[in-house]
Amino acid sequence: MQSSDALDRAPRAVRRAHLTIATAFALHGAVSGTFATRIPWIKDHLHLGAGQLGLALVCPAIGSSLLMPVAGRLMHRLGGRASLRLLLGLWCAALALPAAMPGLPWLCLALLAFGSFAGTADVVMNALGVAVEERKGKSIMSGLHGMWSVGTLIGAAIGVPAAHAGLDGRIHLGVMAAALAAIAVVVCRYAPDVQPAPDEDAPPRFSLPPRSALVIGAVGFCAVFAEGGSSDWCAVYLRDIAHASPAIAALAYTAFSCTMAVARLLGDFAVRQLGAVTAVRSGGVVATVGGLLVVLAHSPAPAIAGFALLGVGISVVVPLCFAAAGRRGPVPSQAIAGVATVTYTSGLVAPAAIGGIAGATSLTASFVLVTVLTLGLVAGAGVVGPGRGTTVAAAGGRPVPLDKAAPATRVE
């Protein structure tokens, strides 16, 4: 892919592009955070049982996985800016759909569409983030994903009072959908307009992920498995294994999500100092220590500390996997879609796998698996390093590997 004048190498233009993509990540997260707060309302409104709700909530991940490969072709046809404006706008607008559905079948269809817009917008955002990172010559992907976490917190901060006040979910989600979509359309006017090279072939409509994406995605799979398992099961673990009260058990999720968000916002500094490979390997060690604390814990304090360390350890892995994918092959969006497909599958599998293992053995045994997978981050960290020939222009024009780009790097 090549960039247009909208993403030239002038520092001001690159800073504006960085701010635009960071805002897009926050908007994407705000939709997720808003929707999460109204799931109970949707369940009650449609009189759904736990099993029916669980079936419906699988649909977004299915929609994402099926449609993400389309994002690369859309970027090739429309360019980065128009693709982001279209897909992020649709994702924001689709927030209004679930609450408006009259029954379970319609809810499942709405959530399939909801997930497809989420996944395709995610691919485009990450592809543009990689393009901006290349222009800046230093890591920014961890911070971009940190902004996504900030967006979820903002969405939840608005949604929780709305839910507590008993506001009709159709009104709440409808208003938020309109507001977020309007903001997205305005923000995306300033997005970098990455365009394909003149001789670049359009990617296929649907294809299997390239081999390089599968290898990188395997590392992302380990991180997302730990993330999905921890976020969904940490409170249950605190209550059932560590014998915590419900209030204390809720702190486990807070510790996990907040430490991961903060670590992502600070993660680019670590990547610039250590390099991507060392950052992922060190994170794997931290996450493994956290997993061992969880497995060995029989009281709340060490278990909460363990979940917090898990959040810190896995925080930079997925952003760096997307960045590594974007540097592999001639079509970054296609490789990113492949990695995203693998990681989204992990998020779909993890909660059910942990529940199945817990049912057959124990919840402690489930987190032994999580801990083993975090060791995979240590073993597989090398895949997030720069590909052959991947360099950025350091200060003074001397090419250096992106993995070791100095903090002083400037954009020419």
C-alpha positions as CSV (number, residue, x, y, z in Angstrom):
1,M,0.0,0.0,0.0
2,Q,1.2,3.5,-0.6
3,S,-0.1,6.7,1.1
4,S,-1.5,9.8,-0.4
5,D,-0.6,13.4,0.6
6,A,-3.0,13.0,3.5
7,L,-0.3,11.0,5.2
8,D,2.9,12.7,4.1
9,R,6.0,12.8,6.2
10,A,5.5,16.3,7.6
11,P,5.4,16.0,11.4
12,R,2.2,18.0,11.7
13,A,0.4,15.8,9.3
14,V,1.6,12.6,11.0
15,R,0.6,13.9,14.4
16,R,-2.9,14.8,13.1
17,A,-3.2,11.3,11.6
18,H,-2.1,9.7,14.9
19,L,-4.7,11.7,16.8
20,T,-7.4,10.8,14.3
21,I,-6.7,7.1,14.5
22,A,-6.5,7.2,18.3
23,T,-9.9,8.9,18.4
24,A,-11.3,6.2,16.0
25,F,-10.1,3.5,18.4
26,A,-11.7,5.3,21.3
27,L,-15.0,5.5,19.4
28,H,-14.9,1.8,18.5
29,G,-14.3,1.0,22.2
30,A,-17.2,3.3,23.3
31,V,-19.6,1.3,21.2
32,S,-18.5,-1.9,22.9
33,G,-18.6,-0.4,26.4
34,T,-22.1,1.1,25.8
35,F,-23.5,-2.1,24.5
36,A,-22.2,-4.2,27.4
37,T,-24.1,-2.0,29.9
38,R,-27.4,-2.7,28.3
39,I,-27.2,-6.5,27.8
40,P,-29.2,-7.1,30.9
41,W,-31.9,-4.8,29.6
42,I,-32.0,-6.7,26.3
43,K,-32.2,-10.0,28.2
44,D,-35.2,-8.8,30.3
45,H,-36.9,-7.0,27.4
46,L,-36.9,-10.1,25.2
47,H,-37.5,-12.5,28.1
48,L,-34.4,-14.5,27.2
49,G,-33.0,-17.4,29.3
50,A,-29.2,-17.6,30.0
51,G,-28.7,-20.1,27.2
52,Q,-30.6,-18.0,24.7
53,L,-28.6,-14.9,25.6
54,G,-25.4,-16.9,25.3
55,L,-26.4,-18.0,21.8
56,A,-27.1,-14.4,20.8
57,L,-23.8,-13.2,22.2
58,V,-21.8,-15.6,20.2
59,C,-23.1,-14.0,17.0
60,P,-20.9,-10.8,17.0
61,A,-17.8,-12.9,17.1
62,I,-19.1,-15.1,14.2
63,G,-20.0,-12.0,12.2
64,S,-16.6,-10.5,12.8
65,S,-14.7,-13.7,11.8
66,L,-16.7,-14.2,8.6
67,L,-16.5,-10.7,7.3
68,M,-13.0,-9.5,8.3
69,P,-11.4,-10.8,5.1
70,V,-13.6,-8.4,3.2
71,A,-11.9,-5.3,4.8
72,G,-8.7,-5.6,2.7
73,R,-10.6,-5.6,-0.5
74,L,-12.7,-2.7,0.6
75,M,-9.6,-0.7,1.5
76,H,-8.1,-1.5,-1.9
77,R,-11.3,-0.2,-3.7
78,L,-12.2,2.8,-1.6
79,G,-8.9,3.7,0.2
80,G,-8.2,4.0,3.9
81,R,-10.2,7.1,4.7
82,A,-13.4,6.2,2.9
83,S,-13.3,2.7,4.3
84,L,-12.9,3.9,7.8
85,R,-15.6,6.4,7.5
86,L,-18.0,3.8,6.1
87,L,-17.2,0.9,8.5
88,L,-16.8,2.9,11.7
89,G,-19.9,4.9,10.9
90,L,-21.9,1.6,10.4
91,W,-20.5,0.1,13.5
92,C,-21.6,3.1,15.6
93,A,-25.0,3.2,13.9
94,A,-25.5,-0.5,14.4
95,L,-25.4,0.0,18.2
96,A,-29.1,0.9,17.9
97,L,-30.1,-2.4,16.4
98,P,-30.0,-5.0,19.2
99,A,-32.4,-3.1,21.5
100,A,-34.9,-2.6,18.7
101,M,-35.2,-6.3,17.8
102,P,-38.6,-8.0,18.6
103,G,-37.2,-11.5,19.4
104,L,-34.3,-13.9,19.6
105,P,-33.9,-14.7,15.8
106,W,-33.9,-11.0,14.9
107,L,-31.5,-10.3,17.8
108,C,-29.1,-12.9,16.4
109,L,-29.3,-11.4,12.9
110,A,-28.7,-7.9,14.3
111,L,-25.7,-9.1,16.3
112,L,-24.2,-10.9,13.3
113,A,-24.4,-7.5,11.4
114,F,-23.1,-5.7,14.5
115,G,-20.1,-8.0,14.7
116,S,-19.3,-7.8,11.0
117,F,-19.1,-4.0,11.2
118,A,-17.0,-4.3,14.3
119,G,-14.5,-6.7,12.8
120,T,-14.1,-4.9,9.4
121,A,-13.7,-1.5,11.1
122,D,-11.2,-3.1,13.4
123,V,-9.1,-4.3,10.5
124,V,-9.1,-0.9,8.8
125,M,-8.2,0.9,12.0
126,N,-5.3,-1.3,12.6
127,A,-4.1,-1.1,9.0
128,L,-4.1,2.7,9.2
129,G,-2.5,2.5,12.6
130,V,0.4,0.5,11.1
131,A,0.7,3.1,8.3
132,V,0.9,6.0,10.8
133,E,3.4,4.0,12.9
134,E,5.7,3.6,9.9
135,R,5.6,7.3,9.2
136,K,6.4,8.2,12.8
137,G,9.1,5.6,13.0
138,K,8.3,4.4,16.5
139,S,5.7,2.2,18.2
140,I,2.2,3.6,18.6
141,M,0.1,0.5,18.4
142,S,-0.1,-0.3,22.1
143,G,-1.3,3.2,22.8
144,L,-3.9,3.0,20.1
145,H,-5.3,-0.2,21.7
146,G,-5.1,1.6,25.1
147,M,-7.4,4.2,23.6
148,W,-9.8,1.5,22.7
149,S,-9.9,0.5,26.4
150,V,-10.4,4.1,27.4
151,G,-13.4,4.2,25.0
152,T,-15.0,1.2,26.6
153,L,-14.6,2.9,30.0
154,I,-16.3,6.1,28.7
155,G,-19.1,4.1,27.1
156,A,-19.6,2.2,30.4
157,A,-19.4,5.4,32.4
158,I,-22.4,6.8,30.4
159,G,-24.3,3.5,30.2
160,V,-24.2,2.5,33.9
161,P,-26.1,5.6,35.1
162,A,-28.5,5.2,32.2
163,A,-29.2,1.6,33.2
164,H,-29.4,2.5,36.9
165,A,-32.0,5.2,36.1
166,G,-34.1,2.6,34.2
167,L,-33.8,4.5,30.8
168,D,-35.3,2.4,28.0
169,G,-32.5,0.7,26.2
170,R,-33.9,1.6,22.8
171,I,-33.7,5.3,23.7
172,H,-30.2,5.0,25.2
173,L,-28.6,2.9,22.5
174,G,-30.4,4.9,19.8
175,V,-29.1,8.3,21.1
176,M,-25.6,6.9,21.6
177,A,-25.6,5.4,18.1
178,A,-26.6,8.7,16.5
179,A,-24.0,10.7,18.5
180,L,-21.1,8.3,18.0
181,A,-21.8,7.9,14.3
182,A,-21.9,11.6,13.8
183,I,-18.6,12.0,15.7
184,A,-17.1,9.2,13.6
185,V,-18.1,10.8,10.3
186,V,-16.5,14.1,11.3
187,V,-13.3,12.5,12.8
188,C,-12.8,10.3,9.7
189,R,-12.5,13.3,7.5
190,Y,-9.0,13.7,8.9
191,A,-8.0,10.1,8.6
192,P,-5.0,9.2,6.5
193,D,-6.0,8.1,3.0
194,V,-3.9,5.1,2.4
195,Q,-4.2,4.0,-1.2
196,P,-3.0,0.8,-3.1
197,A,0.0,1.0,-5.3
198,P,-0.9,1.4,-9.0
199,D,0.3,-2.2,-9.8
200,E,-1.1,-3.8,-6.7
201,D,-3.7,-6.6,-7.3
202,A,-7.0,-6.5,-5.4
203,P,-7.0,-9.1,-2.6
204,P,-9.6,-11.9,-3.0
205,R,-13.0,-11.4,-1.5
206,F,-12.5,-14.4,0.8
207,S,-9.3,-16.3,1.5
208,L,-7.6,-18.3,4.2
209,P,-5.2,-16.2,6.3
210,P,-1.6,-16.3,4.9
211,R,0.9,-18.5,6.7
212,S,2.7,-15.6,8.2
213,A,-0.6,-14.3,9.7
214,L,-1.3,-17.8,11.2
215,V,2.1,-17.8,12.9
216,I,1.7,-14.3,14.3
217,G,-2.0,-15.1,15.1
218,A,-0.9,-18.1,17.2
219,V,0.9,-15.7,19.6
220,G,-2.2,-13.4,19.6
221,F,-4.4,-16.5,20.3
222,C,-2.5,-17.2,23.5
223,A,-2.9,-13.6,24.7
224,V,-6.6,-13.3,23.8
225,F,-7.3,-16.7,25.4
226,A,-5.8,-15.4,28.6
227,E,-7.7,-12.1,28.2
228,G,-11.1,-13.6,27.5
229,G,-10.8,-16.3,30.1
230,S,-9.7,-13.9,32.8
231,S,-12.2,-11.2,32.1
232,D,-15.1,-13.6,32.0
233,W,-14.1,-15.9,34.9
234,C,-12.0,-13.9,37.3
235,A,-14.9,-12.8,39.5
236,V,-16.2,-16.4,39.6
237,Y,-12.7,-17.6,40.5
238,L,-12.5,-15.2,43.4
239,R,-15.8,-16.2,44.7
240,D,-15.6,-20.0,44.3
241,I,-11.9,-20.7,44.7
242,A,-10.5,-17.8,46.7
243,H,-13.7,-17.5,48.9
244,A,-14.1,-13.8,48.3
245,S,-17.3,-11.8,48.9
246,P,-19.2,-10.6,45.8
247,A,-17.9,-7.1,46.2
248,I,-14.3,-8.2,46.6
249,A,-14.7,-10.6,43.6
250,A,-15.7,-7.7,41.4
251,L,-12.4,-6.1,42.2
252,A,-10.6,-8.9,40.2
253,Y,-12.2,-7.7,37.0
254,T,-11.5,-4.1,37.8
255,A,-7.8,-4.9,38.6
256,F,-7.5,-6.9,35.4
257,S,-9.1,-4.4,33.0
258,C,-7.6,-1.3,34.5
259,T,-4.0,-2.6,34.7
260,M,-4.3,-3.8,31.1
261,A,-5.6,-0.4,29.9
262,V,-2.9,1.5,31.7
263,A,-0.2,-0.9,30.5
264,R,-1.3,-0.5,26.9
265,L,-1.2,3.3,27.2
266,L,2.3,3.1,28.5
267,G,3.3,0.1,26.4
268,D,4.8,2.0,23.5
269,F,7.4,3.4,25.8
270,A,8.4,-0.1,26.8
271,V,8.5,-1.2,23.1
272,R,10.7,1.7,22.2
273,Q,13.1,0.9,25.0
274,L,13.2,-2.9,24.8
275,G,12.1,-3.7,21.3
276,A,8.9,-5.6,20.4
277,V,10.3,-9.1,20.9
278,T,11.7,-8.4,24.3
279,A,8.5,-6.5,25.3
280,V,6.3,-9.5,24.4
281,R,8.7,-12.0,26.0
282,S,8.9,-10.0,29.2
283,G,5.1,-9.6,29.2
284,G,4.8,-13.4,28.9
285,V,7.0,-13.8,31.9
286,V,4.9,-11.4,33.9
287,A,1.6,-13.0,32.7
288,T,3.0,-16.5,33.7
289,V,3.8,-15.3,37.2
290,G,0.3,-13.8,37.4
291,G,-1.2,-17.1,36.2
292,L,0.8,-19.1,38.8
293,L,-0.4,-16.7,41.5
294,V,-4.0,-17.3,40.4
295,V,-3.5,-21.1,40.4
296,L,-1.9,-21.2,43.8
297,A,-4.1,-18.6,45.4
298,H,-6.5,-19.7,48.2
299,S,-7.3,-16.2,49.4
300,P,-8.5,-13.0,47.6
301,A,-5.3,-10.8,47.7
302,P,-2.9,-13.1,45.8
303,A,-5.7,-14.0,43.3
304,I,-6.4,-10.3,42.6
305,A,-2.7,-9.6,42.2
306,G,-2.4,-12.5,39.8
307,F,-5.2,-11.2,37.6
308,A,-3.6,-7.8,37.6
309,L,-0.3,-9.2,36.5
310,L,-2.1,-11.2,33.8
311,G,-3.5,-7.9,32.5
312,V,-0.1,-6.2,32.5
313,G,1.6,-9.1,30.9
314,I,-0.7,-9.6,27.9
315,S,-1.4,-5.9,27.3
316,V,1.0,-5.2,24.4
317,V,0.8,-8.6,22.7
318,V,-2.2,-8.1,20.4
319,P,-1.2,-4.5,19.3
320,L,2.3,-5.8,18.5
321,C,0.8,-8.8,16.6
322,F,-1.2,-6.4,14.4
323,A,1.8,-4.2,13.9
324,A,3.9,-7.2,12.9
325,A,1.2,-8.5,10.5
326,G,1.0,-5.1,8.8
327,R,4.7,-5.3,8.0
328,R,4.4,-8.7,6.4
329,G,3.5,-9.0,2.7
330,P,2.4,-6.5,0.1
331,V,-1.2,-6.1,1.5
332,P,-1.1,-5.1,5.2
333,S,-4.9,-5.2,5.6
334,Q,-5.1,-8.8,4.4
335,A,-2.4,-10.0,6.9
336,I,-4.1,-8.0,9.7
337,A,-7.4,-9.5,8.8
338,G,-5.8,-13.0,9.1
339,V,-4.4,-12.2,12.5
340,A,-7.6,-10.7,13.7
341,T,-9.6,-13.7,12.6
342,V,-7.4,-16.0,14.6
343,T,-7.4,-13.8,17.7
344,Y,-11.2,-13.3,17.5
345,T,-11.6,-17.0,17.4
346,S,-9.6,-17.3,20.6
347,G,-11.9,-14.8,22.3
348,L,-14.8,-16.9,21.1
349,V,-13.3,-20.2,22.3
350,A,-11.7,-19.2,25.6
351,P,-14.8,-18.6,27.9
352,A,-16.4,-21.8,26.8
353,A,-13.2,-23.9,27.0
354,I,-12.5,-22.7,30.5
355,G,-16.1,-23.5,31.5
356,G,-15.8,-26.9,30.0
357,I,-12.6,-27.8,31.7
358,A,-13.9,-26.4,35.0
359,G,-17.0,-28.6,34.7
360,A,-14.9,-31.7,34.0
361,T,-12.2,-31.0,36.6
362,S,-12.0,-27.7,38.4
363,L,-11.7,-23.9,37.7
364,T,-8.1,-24.1,39.0
365,A,-7.3,-26.6,36.3
366,S,-8.7,-24.2,33.7
367,F,-6.2,-21.5,34.8
368,V,-3.4,-24.0,34.6
369,L,-4.2,-24.0,30.9
370,V,-4.2,-20.2,30.8
371,T,-0.8,-20.2,32.5
372,V,0.6,-22.7,30.0
373,L,-0.6,-20.5,27.1
374,T,1.1,-17.4,28.6
375,L,4.4,-19.4,28.4
376,G,3.6,-19.5,24.7
377,L,4.2,-15.8,24.6
378,V,7.7,-16.3,25.9
379,A,8.4,-19.0,23.3
380,G,6.8,-17.3,20.3
381,A,7.8,-13.7,20.9
382,G,10.2,-13.7,18.0
383,V,7.4,-13.6,15.4
384,V,6.5,-9.9,16.3
385,G,10.0,-8.7,15.3
386,P,10.5,-6.8,12.1
387,G,10.4,-8.7,8.9
388,R,13.4,-8.9,6.6
389,G,14.1,-5.4,5.3
390,T,11.7,-3.7,7.6
391,T,13.3,-0.4,8.7
392,V,12.4,3.1,9.6
393,A,14.4,6.3,9.1
394,A,16.1,7.3,12.3
395,A,17.1,10.8,13.2
396,G,19.7,11.8,10.7
397,G,18.4,9.4,8.0
398,R,20.1,6.2,9.2
399,P,17.8,3.2,8.7
400,V,17.3,1.1,11.8
401,P,15.0,-1.9,12.5
402,L,11.5,-0.9,13.6
403,D,12.0,-3.3,16.5
404,K,14.8,-1.1,17.9
405,A,13.7,2.3,16.6
406,A,15.0,5.0,19.0
407,P,12.7,7.3,20.8
408,A,14.3,10.2,19.1
409,T,13.3,9.0,15.7
410,R,11.8,11.8,13.6
411,V,9.7,11.6,10.5
412,E,11.4,12.9,7.4
